[in-house]
């Protein structure tokens, strides 16, 4: 099998950029890796002050952990203030959005409840609505971007008190050169395939394009590519941005993402070519 067969494959991966480039090359693609974001830690002083007060008063009934990165950051700073806070958290419902926050909780000696697959905010919302009563207080650890407004609205309509606590934000990379070139190349018809391992990658690509005055062109260009998503949460975020997802990896792992794209993208591209010629 030729796999990608020389197709030009764009990835917006940041933390694992080198690994992604290697995988694309392994499957016969020409890798174009343009890091699209970096995790920018926020000052948690005021948020932790309020959390400590509520914790001491017994006024936190659930803590929703949305990512492994955010969970580790939060628990590290909370434990640095007073390690006994971790003991108090053992008496609170800890809700994890998937395996990564579950693993982060375990690293601090905590046990969480993993929501049902596909581990999107919808499952977190459903779990909280099922397990909490009106008037109870849920704290949500934000993950890179603000929590979805529909989620906050539904929880509030159910009578829950909700605190959305931002732990970090996703910013543009310090070196935006590769991202700049990727946007311009995409608009000019360069790549054939886009691999997405998070919805924030697509958001940042389009935000950067907007700064260049190329938003409409960039969105149109992306929808000409074969877009492959790592999982449901990523697919949902991309769809909200007006992007069409062609394939979705399952299990939701980077190696599966690349292999799936390599196996099916050439056929999808050929089918589209025949339809246009048709």
N, C-alpha and C positions, 0 to 999 in steps of 0.2 A: 504493500500500500504506500502511495506517495504522501499520505497525510496532507499537510498544507500544500505541498507541491510548489513551494516558492512564493506563496501568497505573502503579502505584506501585512503583518499583524500588529496592531496598535494596542498597547496596554498602558493604563494610567496608574499602575501599581507604584507605591512609594517605598514602604518598608522592605519589601521583598523584590525589589526591582531586578537585581542581578539574577535571582532564582527564576523569575518570570522569563527574562531574556533567554536563559539557558534552556528552559522547557520549550519555549517557542522554537528555538533553533533545533532542539532534539527532534521535534516533530516536523521538520522541514519547512518552517516558516522563516520569514525575514523579520526579526524582531525590531519594533520601534517602541521603546519604553520611555514614556514621558511622565515622571512623577508629578502627581497632580495636587498633593496636599502634604501637610505636616501637622502633627498633633501639638497644639499650643496649650500648655497647662494654664489654668486660670487661677487667680488668687481666691482661695477658698475660705479666707479668714471669716468673713461675715456669714457665709453659708454654714460653716462648721459651728460657729457660735450659736446660730439658731438651731442647728441639728442637735447640739449638745443639750440645749435647754429643753427641747421637746423630748429627747431621749430620757433625761433625768425626770421629767414629769410623767413619763409613761404615755406620751401622746404620739408615739409613732407605732402604727399597727402593721405596716408593710414597707419594705424597702425593695424597690424594683431595680435590678442591676442589668443594664442594657448591653454593656460590652465588657470584655475582659480588661481592656486598657483602663476604662473609666472606673471600674470596680477596684482595681489595684490602686490607682491613684488616690481614690477616696479613702479606702480602708487604711492605706499607709499613713495618710495624714491624720486620720481619726485616731489611730493607735498611737501615733507619736504624741498626741495631746494627753492621752490617758489609755494605757493598754486595757484597763477594765471596761472600756467601752465595747470591746469585742465580746466580753462576757455578756453584757447587756443585750447585744444584738442576737445572741443565741435564743433569747426569749421572744424574738420578733420574726414574723414571716418574711423570709428572704426569697425573693422571686428572681429567677435568672432567665434571661432571654437567650437560651442556647447553651452550648457546652463551654464556650470560652468564659463567660461570667461564672458558670458553675465551678470551673477549675480555679478561677481567681478566689472565689469564696473558700474553697478547700485549702488553698495556700495559707489562709489566715485562720484555719481551724474551724470554719463555719460551714454549715450545711444549708443548701438552698433547695428550692423546688423549681425544677426545670419545666417551663411551660411547654405545651404541646407543639409539635412541628406544624408549620415550617418555621417556628421561632421568630415571628414578626411582632410588631407592636400590637397587632390585632389579638394575638394569643395572650400577651401580657395584659391587655385591657380586659379580655374575657375572664382571665384568672382572677384579677382584682375584683371585678364585678361579682364573681361567684363567691369569693371567700371573705369579702369585707362587707360590713354593714354601713348603712347611712350614718354619717357623722364621724366615721373613723378616718384616720389620716394615713395617706400613702405618700411616700417620698420616692420620686423617680430620678435616677441618676442619668442626666442627659448624656448623649453620646455624639459629640462632634457638632451636631446641629440641634436646634430647638426641637422639643418633643412635638409630634404631629398635633396640630390644633384639634382635629376630630377626636383624637384620643382624650385630650384634656377636657374637651366639651362633654363627651359621653360619661366620663368618670364624675364630672361635676354634676351633670344632670341626675346621676344616680344618688346624689347626696353625699358623695365622698369628698373629703377635704384633701386637696392634692398640692404638693410642693414639688416643683420641677427644679432640680438642683444641677446646674451646669458644672461639670468637672473639667472638661477641656473643650476647646473649639478646634475645628479643622481650618487651617489657614493655607494660603498658597505656599508652595515650597520656597525656600530662600533663593534658589536658582530657578527662575521661571523660564529660562532659555529653552529647554526641551519641550515644555508645555506650549510655549509660544510657537515653536516650529511645528509641533503636532497639530495645533489648531489651523495654522495656515496651510499645512500640507493636506489636511483633511478637506478643507474647503476647495482645494485645487484637485481633489480626487485621488490623493496618494494611496492611503491604505485600503485593504480589502476587508479586514476583519477587525472588530473591536472586542477586547476582553474586558469585562467589568467584574472586579472583585468587591466593590461596594458602590452603593448609590451615590455616595458623596463624591466619588471620582467623576461621575457624569455631571453632577452639579457643578463642580469646580471647573471642569472643561468648558461648560457652557457659560459660567460666570466670567471666565477669562476671555472667552470669545466675545462676550458682551462688552467687555472693556476695550476690545479692539474694534468694536462696531460691526462684528461679524456674527452676532447671535443667530439670526434667522438662517444665514448661510451655513453656519456650523451645525445647527439642528437638522437641516435638510441633508447635509453631507453625511452626518452620522446615520441617518435613516436609510442611506443608500448602502451602508455596510452591512455585513452579517454581524449582529450584536449578540454576544454570548454572555450570559449572567451566571454568577456563582451560586445564586439561590433566590428564593422567593422575596426576601426583604430587599435585595438589590434590584430584582426585576420590578417590584412595586415602585420603588423610588425612581427608577429610570422611566417607567410608564408615566408617573406623575410629571416628569419633565418633557413629555411628548415624544419619548423614544420607543421604538418597537423592538421588543426582545424576540430573537429568533430561536434561541436555545437556552436551556437552563440546566446547570450542572446538578447532579444528584448521585452520590453524596456531594455536599457543598465544599469541595476542596480544590485547591489551586491546580493540582495535577490532573484531576478529573475535568476541570474547566478547560484546560488547554487540550487535553486528549479529545474531549467532546467536540471542540471547535475544529481541531485538525481532521477529525473523522467526517464531519458533516458539512463544514463551511464550503469546501470546493463544490459539492453537489448543489448546494443552495445557490451559489453564484452562477453555476452553469444553468440551472433551471430558470433563474431570472434573465439570463442572457437570451435563452431560447424564447421566453415570453416576450421580451422586447423585440426580438427579431420576427416573432410570429405573426 
